[in-house]
Amino acid sequence: MIAFWVIWSNGLRVFSASRYNAAMIDTDLTPIKENSPFAVLARMRRFVWLAFFVLFAFGTGLGTGWLIWGRAAPQMAAVPTAETQIQIPEELTRYEVPLDDDPVLGPADAPITLVAFSDYQCSYCKKWHENVFKQLMAEYEGQIRFIYRDFPLNQVHPQAAPAAQAANCANEQGAFWEYHDALFSYAYEMNTQGFEQYARDLKLDVAAFLTCFNSGKYATEVDADLQFAAGFGVSSTPTFFLNGIPIVGAQAYTVFKQIIDLELAGKLPK
């Protein structure tokens, strides 16, 4: 329809130009008065032709649309899901990730060490925390040592670093993981008032918490995690290292489960 309309438009322009040239050449033609019967008739003829062309273009469009959209839609190829079996590689690069002095959940001698570089303002990190983290820790109780390290994406998440500092202040009162869970609940705004309210909800010493937070005591600690991760090659959140094996993104529970089961069974390359 578009091609036809372009051609037809060009035809109109050519036709108009031919009439204009003929009028310029034939100097004996007498101008038609605006309100004369001839002028009215000419306008009526132009209107009829225009209406015909509009209806024709509309009908052509409907017909073309029916030919295209009336046919059965092509079937899309199946998209791999989290149920797809992980292929065991012949070689596997494992990275030595220092645990630093960051909060640890789980026994020191657990066969699985899972290090997470995460951001409290990252929606994907929240999704992973709610849909994967809790289930993993419950199903593999005593078998996972989980370490949380901060990787605040400051350019897009300006409150991620302050939230991480608040969690470290809560850690001083032995409530890191409770505060960690609270931050990912998004129950309050990511600001000083919200951080204080989380502390109140958890029955922390609010005065001590605010003294710690307002002093910026853990700003250097949070930034050190960020700089280390960036230098290590981490560029997005969440990023994990499972016994040194990198896993990027908020992968589904089944993905983590398959890797853990293979690792526990000794089927992954060392």
N, C-alpha and C positions, 0 to 999 in steps of 0.2 A: 504493500500500500504506500510506503514511504517513497519507493522508487517511482511508482506511478504518479504520485503527487508532485514530485520534483520535475518529472518530464512534462506533466500537464501544466505546471506553473510556468515552465520555460515556454511552452506553446502559447500560453496566454500572453507572455511578455513579447514574443515574436509577433503574434497577431496584432497586438496593440501598437508595436513599433511600425508594422507595415501600414496600418491605418494612418498612423501619425505622418509617415513619410509620404503617403499618397496625398494627404491633405496639404502637405507643404509643397508638393510638386504641382498639384492642380490648382492654380491660382484663380481659376474661374469659378470654383465652388463657392456658393453663397452660404455664410454661416447660418446655422439653424437657430431660430429663436428659442430661448429657454422654455417658454410655456406653450410653444406651438404643439399641435397634435403629433408632429413628427418626432419632436423631442420626447414627449411623454411616451410615445410608442417605443422609441429607442430604449428609454429607461426600463420600460416594462419587459422588453426582450432581454435586456441584460440581467434583470432580476430573475426571470424564468430560467435562463441558462445557469446563473449562479446557483439557484436552488437545485437544479438538476445535478450539477457537479457535486454539491455538498451531499445530497442524498446518495449519489453514486459512490462517493468516497466512503461514506458511512457504511453503506452496504458491503463494499469491498473489505472494509476493516472487520466487519462482523464475520464475513465469510472466512477471511484469513485467520481470525481468532479461533473460529470453530475448527478449522483444519489443524491448527497448532495445538490448542488446548483441549479440543474434543477427543483427541486420541488418548489412549491409555498412557499414563505417566511411566517413564522408564524406571525400572527397579534399581535402587541404589545398592552398591556392593555392601556386603556385611562389614560393619565396623568392629574391630577387635575390642573385646570387653575385658574387664578385670578378671574374668574367669579363664582367659587364655593362659595356657601353660607357659611358664617361663622357660626359655631355652637355656640350658647350662653351657656357658662358654668354655672353650678349651683353656683359655688364659683369662685371668681376672686380676685387675690392678686393685690393690688394697692400699689405703693411705693411713699413715700414722697420724692420728689426730690427737694432739695433747688435750687432756681433760681440764687443764688449768685448775682453778679453784671454784668452778661453777657448781651450782646445786646438782646433786646426784640423787636419783630415786632407784632403789633396788640394791641388792647385795653386791659387794665388791668382787666376789668370785663368780658372778653370773656368767654363763657361757656366751651370752649376747650382750655386746656393748653398743648402744644406739645413741649417737650424738646428733642433736638437732640444732641447726642454726635457724632461728625463727624471729618473728616480728609480731608484737602484740596487736598491731593495727592491720595486719595482713589477713584478709578474709579467707584465703586459702589455708593459712596457718590455723585459723579458728576452725575451719571445716575439718582439717586433719585431727586437731585436738579433740573435737567432739565425736567424730566418726571412726577414728582409728586408734588414737593414743589410749584411751580408757579401756577399749576392748582388748588391745594388745597386752596391756599391763595386767589385766584380769586373767586372760587365758594363759599367759606365760608367766604367771606369778612366780617370783624367785629365779626366773631364768633371764630376765632382762635388767641390765643396769642402764638407766636412761639419764643422759646428761643434757641439760638445756643451756645453750649458749646464745647470746644476743647477736642478732644481725639486723638492727633497725634500718630500714630503707628511708633515711631521713628526708630525701628530696620529695618523696610522695607520701610519707607517713610521719609528719612532724611530731606526733605525740608518742611514737613508738619508743624512742630513747627515754623520755621521761617515764613512761610506763615501766620500762626495764629497770630504771633506777628505783622506782617505787617498789617493785618486786624484791630488789636487793635489800631495801630498807625493811621490808616485811620479813626477809630472811634473818635479819638480826634478832627477831623475836620468834624464830623457829617456825615461821608460817609461810615459807616461800611457796610451797606447792598449793596450799589453800589460796594464797593470793594469786598465784599463777592461774589457777582454775577460774578464780573470780574475774580476772582481767579478760579472759577469753569468753566470759559470759556476755560481755558487752551490755551489762545491766545499766551502767552509767556512762556518761560522756567520758572520753579520754582527755581529761584535764585534771587540774589540781583538786577541784571539788570532788570529782569522781574517784580519784585515787584515795582521798581522805575518807569518802563514804565506804569504800571497800574495806578500809582499815577498821572503821567503826563496826561494820557488819561482822567482821571476824573477831571482834572484841580485843583488838590490839591496843597497846598503849598509844593512843592517837597523838598525844603530845610528843612522845619520843619519835614516833613515826614521822611526824611533820618536821621535827627538828632535823632528822636525817635527810628527808627528801628536800627540804628547802635549802639545805647546805650544799646540795649537789655532790654529796660525798661519793657517790658511785658513778659519777659522770665519766671519770677516767676509766673505770673498770668496764663500763658498757662500750666505750669507744675502743678500748683495747680488743675486745671480742670482735667488734666490727672490722677493725684494721687487720686483725689476724685472718679472719674469714676471707676478706677481699684479697689479701695477699696469697691465700691458699687456693684461690680460684673460685670461691663461692660468689655467685652473682645474683641469685634469686632466692626467694623464700617460699616454702620451707625447703631446706636442703639437709639431707641426712647422710650419716656414715654408719653403716651397720657392720660392725667388726671391720671397719675400714673400707667397706664397699659403698661407693657413692650412690645415693638414690635422690634424684632431683624431683621436686614437686610434691603436691599433696596426693600421693598415690593411694589407691584404695586399700582397704584392710587385707583383701585377698592377695594383693601383691606382696605386702610385707610378710604375710603368713607363709606364702610359698618360699620366699627367700630365707626366712627364719627356719622353716622346716628343713630345707635343703642344707642350710648351714649346720644345724644341730645333727643332721644325719651324716655330716662329713662329705657331702656330695659336691660342694663348691671348691674350686681350685684355691689353694692357699697362696 
